[in-house]
Each structure stands twice: as structure tokens, then as C-alpha cells.
């Protein structure tokens, strides 16, 4: 009897536990409604991944390993390129390079020594000298005439290093020399002496033009140019040289003949 009473008591308690609450509402929503919200389950924490086992770094030897020990040592295989196997190294010998072949001997022509400039025309003071000049006159249209004439040149007795005089004394009548139209044909014309030249400036012609004559003291080169420029006050340099005729050639010391033609 006691056992039967205990079973009934358990049945009543279980039925009371499953009965609906008196206010008509459940623990989480109204009673009798379908799809009542249920409590969301809490997400379970993801298990932490276990750390991968890392191989310990190889320990480097403190000193060089003898080659005899490397022959039997196993070679570790890795994903990279295989490590090169140590090969026996031959002893280094410093070979002496062969001597270079001798350079070819190139014959160098001797450099000619510069020729010494010729001596200046040996003109002496207080002495009249005759210069034979071979010249030609050239105009804007070409050659006008060529021939020879003689100049009488004398250095100044007082200043032989600075001034001299000369005039034309004999000329080829067929040669239209520019000096034939100047006062230097009948009178002495003053000449300025420099280190290299005898210069005649502002020798006026019969037609009023000017003439400039330069005679090289070393080579005897002669140059006469007719100009139309005016000289500055107190100066001796021609400002402008016109495109007129000019005369050029060479003069040498030579005694004047008694008769030219």
C-alpha cells in the first residue's frame, strides 16, 4: 500500500509540473501561441589552434668542421635547393704570368728644327742703299701690271732706329707702280721704323689719294695700298682702306744699274 501511494504522489507531482501556469503565459511567451521565441543558445567558444611544433634552429659549430667528418654526415633535405657538397680544393699556386711580348719599335721621324728667321736688311746709317723690287699691281678686276723698280733707302743720321727715308729712283715704264704717282718719286719720303717693318704712311698721290707702303725688314716683302681714309690728328694710322688697287712683291739689296731698259 505504501508503494502504491508513493507512485500516485509522483504521478501527481509530474502532472502538476507539466500543467500550464494560471495566468495563461509561459515562461517565455503567451500560452497557446505557436512559434514562441526560445532562448538563443550561447555560442560555444572556438577551440584555440594548437601551436605548430617549430623545429629548433640548427646550432652552428663554433669552429670549422674537418673535411673527414663531413664525408659521413647525413645531408638534411629541405624544400630549397640542395646545399652544395664540399669538394676538395686544390692548393692555390701563384703562377707567374708570361712576360708580354716586346712592343714594336716605331721609327719616329726627327722633327725638323724651326728655321731661324732671316737677318734684317743690313742697312747702315749715313749710307744710301738701293733696293730692287719685283712687284705686281692688282685691281678690283685682277692683274693690272707687273715689273720692277729701284728704291733709294737711307737711315736717319740722328735716329737710325726710328726713322728713315726712301724714294723711287728707277722704274720699269711699262709697270704701273703705285709709287710712280707719289711725291716719293722726286722727293724723299719719311719712313717709320719698327721691329719688323719700314712703314710709309700718308704718301699722297698726284690725284690727292693716300698711299700706305710696308716693307718687311726680314723677308723683304713689299706691300703698297691706295687708301681713301683720313688720318686722325696727331696719328699715323689709316682709319679706312678702300677697295682700290694694291701692289705686292719682294725687295732685295742690289746695286742700281746705270740704265734699266
PLY file of the C-alpha trace (Angstrom):
ply
format ascii 1.0
element vertex 261
property float x
property float y
property float z
element edge 260
property int vertex1
property int vertex2
end_header
0.00 0.00 0.00
2.77 2.38 0.79
4.36 1.65 -2.52
1.13 2.39 -4.38
0.71 5.65 -2.51
4.26 6.70 -3.42
3.64 6.06 -7.11
0.47 8.14 -7.08
2.23 11.00 -5.38
4.98 11.00 -8.02
2.38 10.97 -10.81
0.56 13.96 -9.34
3.73 15.92 -8.93
4.79 15.26 -12.53
1.38 16.29 -13.88
1.49 19.48 -11.83
4.89 20.30 -13.21
3.69 19.99 -16.84
0.49 21.96 -16.23
0.04 25.46 -17.74
0.61 28.44 -15.47
-2.52 30.07 -14.05
-2.05 33.50 -15.78
-2.09 31.91 -19.26
1.54 32.93 -20.08
4.51 30.72 -20.41
7.99 31.31 -19.20
8.98 32.91 -22.49
5.72 33.96 -24.19
1.92 33.73 -24.27
0.35 30.35 -23.70
-1.08 28.58 -26.75
0.89 30.72 -29.33
2.98 28.81 -31.85
6.48 29.95 -32.74
7.09 31.49 -29.37
10.73 32.80 -29.17
13.01 30.43 -27.50
16.12 31.43 -25.68
19.13 31.59 -28.01
21.85 29.21 -27.13
25.13 30.81 -26.26
27.88 30.27 -28.92
30.46 27.90 -27.84
33.98 29.32 -27.76
36.13 28.14 -30.63
38.93 25.96 -29.57
42.30 27.64 -29.86
44.53 26.07 -32.51
47.42 24.28 -31.11
50.75 25.88 -32.00
52.69 24.01 -34.60
55.82 22.44 -33.49
58.77 24.50 -34.75
61.99 22.70 -35.29
64.79 24.22 -33.27
67.33 26.26 -35.24
70.42 24.27 -36.07
73.28 25.11 -33.86
76.31 26.30 -35.80
79.63 24.84 -34.83
82.00 27.14 -33.05
84.87 26.30 -35.39
85.45 24.85 -38.87
84.43 21.20 -39.29
87.18 18.95 -40.65
86.52 17.59 -44.09
86.85 13.99 -42.82
83.76 14.44 -40.63
81.66 15.85 -43.49
82.04 12.74 -45.65
79.87 10.53 -43.41
77.44 13.19 -42.16
73.83 12.91 -43.48
72.63 15.72 -45.67
69.33 17.29 -44.49
66.69 17.55 -47.21
64.82 20.82 -47.47
62.42 22.39 -49.93
65.11 24.78 -51.12
67.92 23.85 -53.46
70.19 21.19 -52.05
73.27 22.52 -50.36
76.39 22.05 -52.45
78.62 19.26 -51.30
82.05 20.42 -50.30
84.61 19.40 -52.88
88.29 19.01 -52.28
90.06 22.29 -53.03
93.31 22.08 -54.89
96.15 24.04 -53.40
96.39 27.53 -54.87
99.62 28.17 -56.69
100.54 31.66 -57.84
101.57 31.10 -61.41
103.84 33.74 -62.87
102.19 35.23 -65.98
104.26 35.06 -69.11
106.18 38.16 -69.99
104.36 40.40 -72.51
105.80 40.47 -75.99
108.14 43.38 -76.67
106.50 46.45 -78.12
107.17 47.06 -81.79
109.76 49.69 -82.42
108.19 52.57 -84.34
110.58 54.72 -86.23
109.84 58.36 -85.42
110.93 60.83 -87.98
113.09 63.56 -86.47
111.24 66.81 -86.01
112.87 69.47 -88.12
114.13 72.36 -86.11
112.40 75.66 -86.85
114.28 77.66 -89.37
115.87 80.75 -87.96
114.35 83.97 -89.24
116.48 85.68 -91.84
118.54 88.61 -90.75
117.15 92.08 -91.20
118.12 94.01 -94.25
121.64 95.26 -93.38
121.02 98.96 -93.80
123.63 101.26 -92.29
123.16 104.87 -91.18
124.52 107.69 -93.34
124.67 105.28 -96.31
122.32 105.27 -99.27
121.11 101.80 -100.20
119.44 100.57 -103.37
116.65 98.00 -103.18
115.49 96.12 -106.25
111.76 95.38 -106.00
109.80 92.90 -108.14
106.11 93.73 -107.72
102.71 93.47 -109.36
99.70 95.77 -109.19
96.28 94.14 -108.67
92.97 95.95 -109.04
89.32 95.03 -108.42
89.21 93.27 -111.81
92.54 91.42 -111.48
96.14 91.96 -112.50
96.97 95.41 -113.85
100.71 95.19 -114.43
103.93 93.73 -113.04
107.55 94.77 -113.26
110.47 96.10 -111.24
111.77 99.34 -109.81
114.54 100.55 -107.50
114.17 102.32 -104.19
116.77 104.53 -102.56
116.69 103.94 -98.79
118.76 105.76 -96.14
118.50 105.62 -92.36
118.34 108.77 -90.31
121.71 110.07 -89.09
120.19 111.19 -85.78
117.62 108.42 -85.09
118.59 105.41 -87.24
116.48 103.06 -85.12
113.26 105.05 -85.56
113.18 106.90 -88.87
114.49 106.60 -92.42
113.77 107.97 -95.88
113.33 106.45 -99.32
112.24 107.40 -102.82
111.82 105.72 -106.19
114.83 106.32 -108.43
114.25 103.99 -111.37
111.18 102.09 -112.61
110.01 99.99 -115.50
107.94 102.36 -117.68
105.52 99.53 -118.53
104.87 98.82 -114.82
102.13 100.95 -113.29
103.65 101.02 -109.81
101.64 102.95 -107.23
104.78 104.81 -106.10
105.11 106.45 -109.53
102.23 108.79 -108.73
103.52 109.98 -105.33
105.92 112.67 -104.23
108.37 109.91 -103.26
109.27 109.68 -106.96
111.06 113.04 -106.88
111.38 113.89 -103.15
112.41 111.93 -100.10
109.52 110.43 -98.07
109.92 109.81 -94.38
109.67 106.21 -93.17
108.84 104.97 -89.67
110.95 102.02 -88.49
109.51 99.29 -86.25
110.91 95.95 -85.11
109.79 94.19 -88.30
108.78 96.82 -90.87
109.63 100.03 -92.66
106.32 101.86 -92.88
105.42 104.76 -95.13
102.14 106.42 -94.17
100.12 109.13 -95.87
102.17 109.45 -99.03
99.77 111.49 -101.13
99.42 110.79 -104.81
99.12 113.37 -107.56
95.37 112.87 -107.57
95.06 113.53 -103.83
94.62 109.93 -102.67
96.71 108.40 -99.92
99.22 105.58 -100.14
100.46 103.25 -97.42
103.65 101.24 -98.06
105.02 98.48 -95.81
108.39 96.78 -96.31
109.29 93.73 -94.19
112.77 94.13 -92.69
113.37 90.33 -92.55
111.82 88.88 -95.71
111.78 92.00 -97.91
108.04 91.60 -98.59
106.63 94.76 -100.16
103.00 95.90 -99.92
101.52 99.23 -101.10
97.81 100.03 -100.80
95.97 103.09 -102.02
93.51 104.33 -99.41
90.82 106.99 -99.20
90.64 107.34 -95.39
91.79 110.35 -93.42
94.42 110.25 -90.74
93.45 111.25 -87.18
95.01 114.36 -85.71
98.45 113.58 -84.35
98.27 109.95 -85.52
99.77 107.89 -88.30
97.25 105.01 -88.68
94.95 104.89 -91.66
91.34 104.61 -90.49
89.82 103.19 -93.66
91.27 101.37 -96.61
89.32 101.47 -99.82
88.80 98.58 -102.27
91.19 100.15 -104.79
94.33 98.75 -106.35
97.23 97.37 -104.30
100.81 96.43 -105.13
102.76 93.49 -103.67
106.10 91.78 -104.20
109.63 91.44 -102.74
112.62 93.74 -102.44
116.29 92.79 -102.10
119.52 94.72 -101.67
121.03 95.18 -105.11
123.10 97.92 -106.68
121.19 100.09 -109.07
122.23 99.69 -112.72
123.20 102.70 -114.81
120.42 102.00 -117.24
117.38 99.86 -116.53
116.00 99.49 -120.10
0 1
1 2
2 3
3 4
4 5
5 6
6 7
7 8
8 9
9 10
10 11
11 12
12 13
13 14
14 15
15 16
16 17
17 18
18 19
19 20
20 21
21 22
22 23
23 24
24 25
25 26
26 27
27 28
28 29
29 30
30 31
31 32
32 33
33 34
34 35
35 36
36 37
37 38
38 39
39 40
40 41
41 42
42 43
43 44
44 45
45 46
46 47
47 48
48 49
49 50
50 51
51 52
52 53
53 54
54 55
55 56
56 57
57 58
58 59
59 60
60 61
61 62
62 63
63 64
64 65
65 66
66 67
67 68
68 69
69 70
70 71
71 72
72 73
73 74
74 75
75 76
76 77
77 78
78 79
79 80
80 81
81 82
82 83
83 84
84 85
85 86
86 87
87 88
88 89
89 90
90 91
91 92
92 93
93 94
94 95
95 96
96 97
97 98
98 99
99 100
100 101
101 102
102 103
103 104
104 105
105 106
106 107
107 108
108 109
109 110
110 111
111 112
112 113
113 114
114 115
115 116
116 117
117 118
118 119
119 120
120 121
121 122
122 123
123 124
124 125
125 126
126 127
127 128
128 129
129 130
130 131
131 132
132 133
133 134
134 135
135 136
136 137
137 138
138 139
139 140
140 141
141 142
142 143
143 144
144 145
145 146
146 147
147 148
148 149
149 150
150 151
151 152
152 153
153 154
154 155
155 156
156 157
157 158
158 159
159 160
160 161
161 162
162 163
163 164
164 165
165 166
166 167
167 168
168 169
169 170
170 171
171 172
172 173
173 174
174 175
175 176
176 177
177 178
178 179
179 180
180 181
181 182
182 183
183 184
184 185
185 186
186 187
187 188
188 189
189 190
190 191
191 192
192 193
193 194
194 195
195 196
196 197
197 198
198 199
199 200
200 201
201 202
202 203
203 204
204 205
205 206
206 207
207 208
208 209
209 210
210 211
211 212
212 213
213 214
214 215
215 216
216 217
217 218
218 219
219 220
220 221
221 222
222 223
223 224
224 225
225 226
226 227
227 228
228 229
229 230
230 231
231 232
232 233
233 234
234 235
235 236
236 237
237 238
238 239
239 240
240 241
241 242
242 243
243 244
244 245
245 246
246 247
247 248
248 249
249 250
250 251
251 252
252 253
253 254
254 255
255 256
256 257
257 258
258 259
259 260
